[in-house]
Amino acid sequence: MLRTFMTAAALFIIGTVAAMADISGSYFVYGRNADGSAYDGTLQIVEIGDKTYNVFWSVGTEYSGTGTLEGSVFTVEWGAADPAVYVVMPDGELHGTWADGLGLELLSRTPR
């Protein structure tokens, strides 16, 4: 019982810390398309209101969208049928999916 409580408390703290993180700024993008091919590039997140952001990708092609942050989940509508959905990690990285989970993307403030 104590272990369950401690696990729940740790997850709550991690979620709270991630939610309080400032996600605005520049990122390096590392991704995998739905067909398995890899891509990379850069991304900018610009806060435009309370928990609302403009997002600009440069990954060989330019894309843009508008995102909302709810807790540690960042959802970006970018003109596709499915949004890009990221989880803000405790270290500040964003781990996400797009194309209904078939595409993967990592956003990092430092190059890999």
N, C-alpha and C positions, 0 to 999 in steps of 0.2 A: 504494500500500500504506500509506504514512504517512497519507494522507487518510482511508482506511478506519479505521485505528487511532484517529486523532484523533476521528472521528465516533463510533465506538463508545465511546471514553473519555468524550466529552461526554454522550452519552446515559446512560451509567452514572452519571455525576456528577449529572445532572439527576434521574434516578430515585432516587438515594440521598438527595439533598436533599429531594425531594418526600416520600419515605417517612419522613424524620425530622421533617417538619413537623407541628406540632400542629394538627389539624383541628377540635378542639373550639371551640365558640363560636357566635356569631350571624352569619347571612348574609342578604343580599338574594337573592331568587330571581327569575329571569327565565326563562320557559319557553315552549314551544310544544307544544300538544296534538297528538295524532295527526291530528286533523282540520284542523290548521293554525292554529287560534285561539291567541292569545297569552294568557299569564297572568303575574302577578307576586305577590310576597308576601315572607314571611320564613321562615327556617328556623333551628332550633337543633340543634347536635350536642353531645351530652353523653357524655363517656367514662365507661364503666361497668366496664371491665376492660382487660386488655392487648389493644390493637388492636380492641376491641369498643365500640360506641357506640349510644346511643339517638338517634333522629332525629325531630324534630317539625316538620312543615310547617304553615304557615298561608297558604294561597293561595286564599282565598275559601271553601275547605273545609279542615277540619283532617285531617291524616294523620299517622301515626306508623309507625316501623319500627325495626329493629335492623340495624346495619351492621358490617361487618368491613373492616379496612384491611390489604391485602396489598401491600407495596411501595408503588406510587403508585396502586393501584386500590382504590377504596372501593365496596363492593357492599352495597346496602341492600334487605333483604326488608321489604316494606311491605304485604303482604296481597294483592297482585296476582299474576297468573300469572307475570309476569316481574319480576325485581328492577330497581331503579334502579342503574345502574353509572356511576361517575364516575372521572375521572382527575384526580389532584391535580397541578395545574400548578405550575411553579417560583415563580410570583408568589402562590401561595396560593389562587387560584380553583380551583373544582371544575367540570369540564365533564362533563356526563353525558347519558345516554339512558335512556329507560324505554319501556314498551309494546313490547318487542322491537325497540327502535331507532326506533320511529315518533314518540316524544315526545322532546323535547330540553330540557335544563335547564342553566342557568349559575348557580352559587352564587358570590357575591362579597361580600367583607367591606365593600365601599364601594358606595354607590348609584350607579346609572348614569343 
